[in-house]
Amino acid sequence: MSKVPTDFEIKGVIAAPGTGLKDNGDLNPDIIPRYVDFLSKNGVDGVFVLGTLGEGLSLTVQERKDAATAWVHGARGKLSSVIVHVGAGNIRDTMELARHAGQAGATAIACMLPSYFKPASEELAVKYLEQVAKEAPDTPFYYYCINFMSGIYLDTARILQLSKSRIPNLRGAKISSRELPSLMDATQVPGMQVMVGTDEQFLPCLSLGIRVPVLNGFLGNIYQRCMGCYDKGDIEGARKEMLVARRLVKLRDTFMGGPALVKAIMTSLGVPLGPVRLPLQDLPQSLMADLKAELKDAGLPVVD
C-alpha cells in the first residue's frame, strides 16, 4: 500500500527550468544554486525538472539521474518541491529513472508516455504508467500530457479515471496540451490534481479552478500578480498581466523558441545555462541584443 497521503497536492508556482550544460556539452550542476536563488526571488515555489524545456529526452539515463539528484539537493530549504520527469523512449529506462527519483528524495514524479511506439489506447497508457509508478510506490506520481510534442492525443481524463484504482500513488496530471476542454474534463476526475503547463493559459485556467502552473521561471512574478488580481476580482488587472505573459511567450516566433530561447533568456537574466544539445540549435549571438531589448521593455531584470 502506498504511503502517499490521499490528499497530497503540489502547491504554489512551479517552474520548468532548463538544464545547465557546459560549453563541451557536459552537465553543469554548479549552476543550480544560482538558478534556485533566481527562482526563489521571482515568485517560484518549486520546480518540474527534466521535462521538455529541461531537455530530458536529450540526456542519457545517467545524466538525468545526476541532474535529478543535483536539483533535489540544490533546492533543499529554498524551494518547496522538486518534481522529476522520468518519461523516456522505453519502459525499462523510465522505470529506472522513476526508481532513482524516488530514492533521491523527489517530492513527486511525472511521466510522459513514449512518443515513437505510442500507446494506442487509454488502457495501454494506464498499463504503462502503472508499471512505472510501482518503481517508486511511496512517491506521488503524475501523468504528463504534452500532446503537441509527443503526438499522443489520448483522453487524459479517461487515463486518470482508469488509473485511480490501479495506481495507488497517482495524484493527478501535468497537462501542457492547449485544448481547454480536455483540461476541464481532467479537473472533473475526483481526487486528481491538475497542473497546467502552458504559459499563455494562466487566466483561463484560473477560471477552471487550476491553481498550480508549471511555467518558465522568469514568469513567476507575472503569474503571482495575475493570480492576485484574479482573486481580488480585478479581472482587468489580471488580463493586463496575462498580456505581458503572452508577449513573452510570443518571443518564440522571433527567437526560435523552446529550450534554446529559455537558455538565452536565462543567460540574459544572469543565469548562464550554456548550449542546447543537438539536434536543437542555439539562438544566434546576433539576436541576443534584440532579445535583451524585448526583455527589458517587458520589465524583466536583464543583466548587461
Secondary structure as UniProt FT lines:
FT   TURN            6..7
FT   STRAND          14..15
FT   TURN            23..24
FT   HELIX           29..31
FT   HELIX           32..41
FT   TURN            42..43
FT   STRAND          46..49
FT   TURN            52..55
FT   HELIX           56..58
FT   HELIX           61..75
FT   TURN            76..78
FT   STRAND          81..85
FT   HELIX           91..104
FT   STRAND          108..112
FT   HELIX           122..133
FT   TURN            134..135
FT   TURN            137..138
FT   STRAND          141..145
FT   HELIX           147..150
FT   HELIX           156..163
FT   TURN            164..166
FT   TURN            168..169
FT   STRAND          170..175
FT   HELIX           180..187
FT   TURN            190..191
FT   STRAND          193..196
FT   HELIX           199..201
FT   HELIX           202..207
FT   TURN            208..209
FT   STRAND          213..215
FT   HELIX           217..219
FT   HELIX           220..231
FT   TURN            232..233
FT   HELIX           235..249
FT   HELIX           251..254
FT   HELIX           258..268
FT   TURN            269..270
FT   TURN            278..279
FT   HELIX           285..287
FT   HELIX           288..297
FT   TURN            298..299
//
